[in-house]
Amino acid sequence: MVRFIALRLAALIASLVLASAVIFYVLRKLPGESAGATLGVGTTVDQLDLLRAELGTDLPVWQQYTSWIASLFDGSTTSFISREPVSELITSKLPITLPLSIAAFVVAVLISIPLGVIAGVYRESVVGVVVSALSQLGLAIPVFWVGLLLVWWFALRERWLPSGGFPRTGWEDPGAAITSLVLPVVTIAIAMSSVMVRYIRSATIDVVQSDYIRTARSLGYSMWGALARHGLRNGAVPVVAILGIELATSLLGAVVVENVFALPGLGTLLLTAVTGRDFPVVQNLVLLLTVVVLVMNFLVELLQRAIDPRLQATSAAGASA
């Protein structure tokens, strides 16, 4: 297990280094530049050269990259536009994005696990078919369309909830803050549940059709009793994988949905930075999202091996071979 963790840590670090290089290189190949976007129309060549020197964009690409990596550790990265530290900009948006993504994930789990299990156990009944059809429909509809439909019904027609925005006082008024996040949370949860139900249904079907469940049923267990006693651990391994992926991608979903509901979180910050060619902000945000996904995948692998000892035995056999 120690060897496995060491290898996975090495792969994680290598993936992060490669991801940072790709992010930096791709952004530098996009049309437009930060100096021109900052100064606007009518800028002279001398003014552009002065600003490029100030921002450091006149340096060789490799030197810009190493300077950026060094600034990640000391927190000295600053926005090209606002000249504020990027770490402070990101930190100021997390109180909106983190509760949004975590709440959406929790709601999605509470919806998808029972529905996925029911769809798997009763896959040939009307209930199972309906659940599967609804999950397929949720996959087919883009997440921003889900948000627009919810806004039309609950905000514009029924006027039960606000259509967007976030209180200026933030979480000083918890009631208003929570109310403003209800529709965004439901939007992301619906999209996530549609994916998770499909995977949980497939895992449940594999468990239900397994030999050990048939044996348990022959010994007198009911279907639900056999699943509770023998199926949870075996079915949990693939389910943990999809839950980990969805937890990581819930942050990505929040970035998209924030722009639909005009929430001043990381999504709005990223869109503003991309529009203004604010490379430090874009680089740090995209790298942050990448780190979350990679670290979550690493933790999921560890959790899977803790749940199912057979995976540890397989890894040990492969290493000895």
C-alpha positions as CSV (number, residue, x, y, z in Angstrom):
1,M,0.0,0.0,0.0
2,V,2.9,2.4,0.8
3,R,4.4,1.7,-2.6
4,F,1.1,2.3,-4.3
5,I,0.7,5.6,-2.5
6,A,4.2,6.7,-3.4
7,L,3.7,5.8,-7.1
8,R,0.4,7.6,-7.2
9,L,1.8,10.7,-5.5
10,A,4.6,10.8,-8.1
11,A,2.1,10.4,-10.9
12,L,0.0,13.2,-9.3
13,I,2.9,15.6,-9.1
14,A,4.0,14.8,-12.7
15,S,0.4,15.4,-13.9
16,L,0.2,18.7,-12.1
17,V,3.5,19.9,-13.6
18,L,2.4,18.8,-17.1
19,A,-1.0,20.5,-16.6
20,S,0.5,23.8,-15.5
21,A,2.8,23.8,-18.6
22,V,-0.1,23.0,-21.0
23,I,-2.4,25.7,-19.4
24,F,0.4,28.3,-19.6
25,Y,1.3,27.5,-23.2
26,V,-2.3,27.3,-24.5
27,L,-3.2,30.7,-23.0
28,R,-0.1,32.3,-24.7
29,K,-1.3,31.0,-28.0
30,L,-4.7,32.6,-27.8
31,P,-5.3,35.6,-30.0
32,G,-4.9,39.0,-28.3
33,E,-2.7,40.1,-25.5
34,S,-3.0,41.5,-22.0
35,A,-1.3,44.8,-22.7
36,G,-3.6,45.6,-25.6
37,A,-6.7,44.5,-23.8
38,T,-5.7,46.6,-20.7
39,L,-4.9,49.9,-22.5
40,G,-7.7,49.6,-25.2
41,V,-8.0,51.3,-28.5
42,G,-5.7,54.2,-29.5
43,T,-2.7,52.9,-27.6
44,T,0.7,53.8,-29.0
45,V,3.5,51.4,-29.5
46,D,5.6,53.0,-26.8
47,Q,2.8,52.6,-24.3
48,L,2.3,49.0,-25.2
49,D,6.1,48.3,-24.8
50,L,6.1,50.0,-21.4
51,L,3.1,47.9,-20.2
52,R,4.6,44.7,-21.6
53,A,7.7,45.3,-19.6
54,E,5.8,46.1,-16.5
55,L,3.6,43.0,-16.8
56,G,6.6,40.8,-17.8
57,T,5.0,39.6,-21.0
58,D,8.0,40.8,-23.0
59,L,10.2,38.1,-21.4
60,P,10.8,34.7,-23.1
61,V,7.9,32.2,-22.6
62,W,10.0,29.8,-20.4
63,Q,11.0,32.7,-18.1
64,Q,7.4,33.8,-17.8
65,Y,6.4,30.2,-16.9
66,T,9.1,29.8,-14.2
67,S,8.2,33.2,-12.7
68,W,4.5,32.2,-12.6
69,I,5.4,28.8,-10.9
70,A,7.5,30.6,-8.4
71,S,4.8,33.1,-7.6
72,L,2.3,30.3,-6.9
73,F,4.3,29.4,-3.8
74,D,4.9,32.9,-2.4
75,G,1.4,34.2,-3.4
76,S,2.9,37.1,-5.3
77,T,0.8,36.6,-8.5
78,T,-1.1,39.7,-9.3
79,S,-3.9,40.5,-11.7
80,F,-2.9,42.3,-14.9
81,I,-6.1,44.4,-14.7
82,S,-6.9,45.1,-11.0
83,R,-3.3,44.6,-9.8
84,E,-4.7,42.8,-6.8
85,P,-3.1,39.5,-5.6
86,V,-4.8,36.7,-7.4
87,S,-4.9,34.6,-4.2
88,E,-7.1,37.3,-2.6
89,L,-9.4,37.5,-5.6
90,I,-9.9,33.7,-5.5
91,T,-10.4,33.6,-1.8
92,S,-13.0,36.3,-1.9
93,K,-15.1,34.3,-4.3
94,L,-14.9,30.9,-2.5
95,P,-17.6,31.7,0.1
96,I,-20.0,31.6,-2.9
97,T,-18.7,28.9,-5.1
98,L,-17.8,26.3,-2.4
99,P,-21.2,26.3,-0.6
100,L,-22.8,26.1,-4.0
101,S,-20.8,23.1,-5.3
102,I,-20.9,21.2,-2.0
103,A,-24.6,21.7,-1.4
104,A,-25.3,20.6,-5.0
105,F,-23.2,17.5,-4.5
106,V,-25.0,16.6,-1.3
107,V,-28.4,17.1,-2.9
108,A,-27.4,15.0,-5.9
109,V,-26.1,12.2,-3.7
110,L,-29.4,12.2,-1.7
111,I,-31.4,12.0,-4.9
112,S,-29.2,9.7,-7.1
113,I,-28.3,6.8,-4.7
114,P,-31.9,5.7,-3.8
115,L,-33.1,6.3,-7.4
116,G,-30.1,4.5,-8.9
117,V,-30.6,1.5,-6.6
118,I,-34.3,1.4,-7.2
119,A,-33.7,1.6,-11.0
120,G,-31.2,-1.3,-10.7
121,V,-33.3,-3.6,-8.5
122,Y,-36.5,-2.9,-10.4
123,R,-34.9,-2.5,-13.8
124,E,-37.7,-4.4,-15.6
125,S,-40.6,-2.7,-13.9
126,V,-42.3,0.6,-14.7
127,V,-40.6,2.3,-11.9
128,G,-37.1,1.3,-13.1
129,V,-37.9,2.3,-16.7
130,V,-39.3,5.7,-15.6
131,V,-36.2,6.5,-13.5
132,S,-33.9,5.5,-16.4
133,A,-35.9,7.6,-18.8
134,L,-35.7,10.7,-16.5
135,S,-32.0,10.3,-16.1
136,Q,-31.5,10.1,-19.8
137,L,-33.6,13.2,-20.2
138,G,-31.5,15.0,-17.6
139,L,-28.3,14.1,-19.5
140,A,-29.8,15.4,-22.8
141,I,-30.7,18.8,-21.5
142,P,-27.7,21.3,-21.1
143,V,-27.2,22.5,-17.6
144,F,-27.8,26.2,-18.5
145,W,-31.2,25.3,-20.0
146,V,-32.1,23.6,-16.7
147,G,-31.2,26.8,-14.9
148,L,-33.2,28.9,-17.3
149,L,-36.3,26.7,-17.0
150,L,-36.1,26.9,-13.2
151,V,-35.8,30.6,-13.3
152,W,-38.8,30.9,-15.6
153,W,-40.9,28.7,-13.4
154,F,-39.9,29.5,-9.8
155,A,-38.7,33.1,-10.2
156,L,-40.6,34.7,-13.0
157,R,-43.9,32.8,-12.9
158,E,-44.4,31.8,-9.3
159,R,-42.1,34.4,-7.8
160,W,-41.0,32.1,-5.0
161,L,-37.3,32.6,-5.4
162,P,-34.9,35.2,-6.8
163,S,-33.8,34.8,-10.4
164,G,-30.2,35.5,-9.6
165,G,-27.7,37.6,-7.8
166,F,-26.2,37.4,-4.3
167,P,-26.7,39.7,-1.3
168,R,-24.2,42.5,-1.1
169,T,-23.8,41.7,2.6
170,G,-22.9,38.1,1.7
171,W,-23.4,35.6,4.5
172,E,-24.1,38.3,7.0
173,D,-27.7,37.6,6.0
174,P,-27.8,33.8,5.9
175,G,-31.5,33.6,4.9
176,A,-31.0,35.8,1.8
177,A,-27.8,34.1,0.9
178,I,-29.3,30.6,1.1
179,T,-32.4,31.7,-0.8
180,S,-30.2,33.1,-3.6
181,L,-28.4,29.7,-3.9
182,V,-31.5,27.4,-4.0
183,L,-32.1,27.5,-7.8
184,P,-28.3,27.3,-8.7
185,V,-28.0,24.3,-6.3
186,V,-31.0,22.5,-7.8
187,T,-29.7,23.2,-11.3
188,I,-26.3,21.6,-10.7
189,A,-27.9,18.8,-8.6
190,I,-30.2,17.8,-11.4
191,A,-27.4,17.6,-13.9
192,M,-25.2,15.6,-11.5
193,S,-28.0,13.3,-10.5
194,S,-28.7,12.4,-14.1
195,V,-25.1,11.1,-14.5
196,M,-24.9,9.5,-11.1
197,V,-28.1,7.6,-11.4
198,R,-26.9,5.8,-14.5
199,Y,-23.7,4.7,-12.9
200,I,-25.4,3.6,-9.6
201,R,-28.0,1.7,-11.6
202,S,-25.3,-0.2,-13.5
203,A,-23.4,-1.0,-10.3
204,T,-26.6,-2.2,-8.7
205,I,-27.4,-4.5,-11.6
206,D,-24.0,-6.0,-11.5
207,V,-24.4,-6.7,-7.8
208,V,-27.9,-8.1,-8.1
209,Q,-26.8,-10.5,-10.9
210,S,-23.8,-11.7,-8.9
211,D,-23.4,-15.2,-7.6
212,Y,-23.0,-14.2,-4.0
213,I,-26.4,-12.4,-4.1
214,R,-28.0,-15.5,-5.6
215,T,-26.5,-17.6,-2.8
216,A,-27.7,-15.2,-0.1
217,R,-31.2,-15.3,-1.6
218,S,-31.2,-19.1,-1.6
219,L,-30.3,-19.0,2.1
220,G,-33.5,-17.1,2.8
221,Y,-32.4,-13.4,2.5
222,S,-34.7,-11.0,0.8
223,M,-33.3,-9.0,-2.0
224,W,-32.9,-5.9,0.1
225,G,-31.4,-7.9,3.0
226,A,-28.9,-9.6,0.6
227,L,-27.9,-6.2,-0.8
228,A,-27.5,-4.7,2.7
229,R,-25.4,-7.6,4.0
230,H,-23.3,-8.6,1.0
231,G,-23.8,-6.0,-1.8
232,L,-22.8,-2.7,-0.2
233,R,-19.1,-3.1,-0.2
234,N,-18.9,-4.7,-3.6
235,G,-21.2,-2.1,-5.2
236,A,-19.5,0.8,-3.4
237,V,-16.2,0.5,-5.3
238,P,-17.5,1.8,-8.7
239,V,-19.9,4.1,-7.0
240,V,-17.2,5.8,-5.0
241,A,-15.3,6.4,-8.2
242,I,-18.2,8.3,-9.8
243,L,-19.0,10.2,-6.6
244,G,-15.4,11.4,-6.4
245,I,-15.5,12.5,-10.0
246,E,-18.8,14.3,-9.6
247,L,-17.6,16.0,-6.4
248,A,-14.6,17.4,-8.3
249,T,-16.7,18.4,-11.3
250,S,-19.3,20.0,-9.1
251,L,-16.9,22.9,-8.9
252,L,-16.7,23.0,-12.7
253,G,-20.5,23.0,-12.9
254,A,-20.7,25.8,-10.4
255,V,-18.4,27.9,-12.7
256,V,-20.9,27.5,-15.5
257,V,-24.1,28.0,-13.5
258,E,-22.8,31.1,-11.7
259,N,-22.9,33.0,-15.0
260,V,-26.5,31.9,-15.5
261,F,-27.6,33.2,-12.1
262,A,-25.3,36.2,-12.0
263,L,-23.5,35.0,-8.9
264,P,-20.2,36.8,-8.2
265,G,-18.2,33.6,-7.6
266,L,-15.3,31.9,-9.3
267,G,-17.2,31.5,-12.6
268,T,-17.8,35.2,-12.9
269,L,-14.2,35.9,-12.0
270,L,-13.0,33.4,-14.7
271,L,-15.3,34.9,-17.4
272,T,-14.2,38.4,-16.6
273,A,-10.5,37.4,-16.6
274,V,-10.9,35.6,-20.0
275,T,-12.6,38.6,-21.5
276,G,-9.9,40.9,-20.3
277,R,-7.0,38.6,-21.2
278,D,-6.0,38.6,-17.5
279,F,-3.7,35.7,-17.8
280,P,-2.6,35.3,-14.1
281,V,-6.2,35.0,-12.9
282,V,-7.1,32.6,-15.7
283,Q,-4.0,30.5,-15.2
284,N,-4.5,30.2,-11.4
285,L,-8.2,29.5,-11.6
286,V,-7.8,26.8,-14.3
287,L,-4.9,25.3,-12.4
288,L,-7.0,25.3,-9.2
289,L,-9.8,23.4,-10.9
290,T,-7.3,20.9,-12.4
291,V,-5.7,20.4,-9.0
292,V,-9.1,19.7,-7.5
293,V,-9.9,17.1,-10.1
294,L,-6.5,15.3,-9.9
295,V,-6.4,15.3,-6.1
296,M,-9.9,14.0,-5.9
297,N,-9.1,11.1,-8.3
298,F,-6.1,10.3,-6.2
299,L,-8.2,10.2,-3.0
300,V,-10.8,8.1,-4.7
301,E,-8.2,5.5,-5.6
302,L,-7.1,5.3,-2.0
303,L,-10.7,5.0,-0.7
304,Q,-11.5,2.3,-3.2
305,R,-8.6,0.2,-1.9
306,A,-9.6,0.8,1.7
307,I,-13.2,-0.4,0.9
308,D,-12.2,-3.5,-1.2
309,P,-9.0,-5.3,0.1
310,R,-9.0,-7.3,-3.1
311,L,-7.7,-4.3,-4.9
312,Q,-4.7,-4.1,-2.5
313,A,-4.0,-7.8,-3.1
314,T,-4.2,-7.2,-6.9
315,S,-1.7,-4.3,-6.6
316,A,0.6,-6.4,-4.5
317,A,0.5,-9.3,-6.9
318,G,1.2,-7.0,-9.8
319,A,4.2,-5.4,-8.0
320,S,5.7,-8.8,-7.1
321,A,5.3,-10.1,-10.7
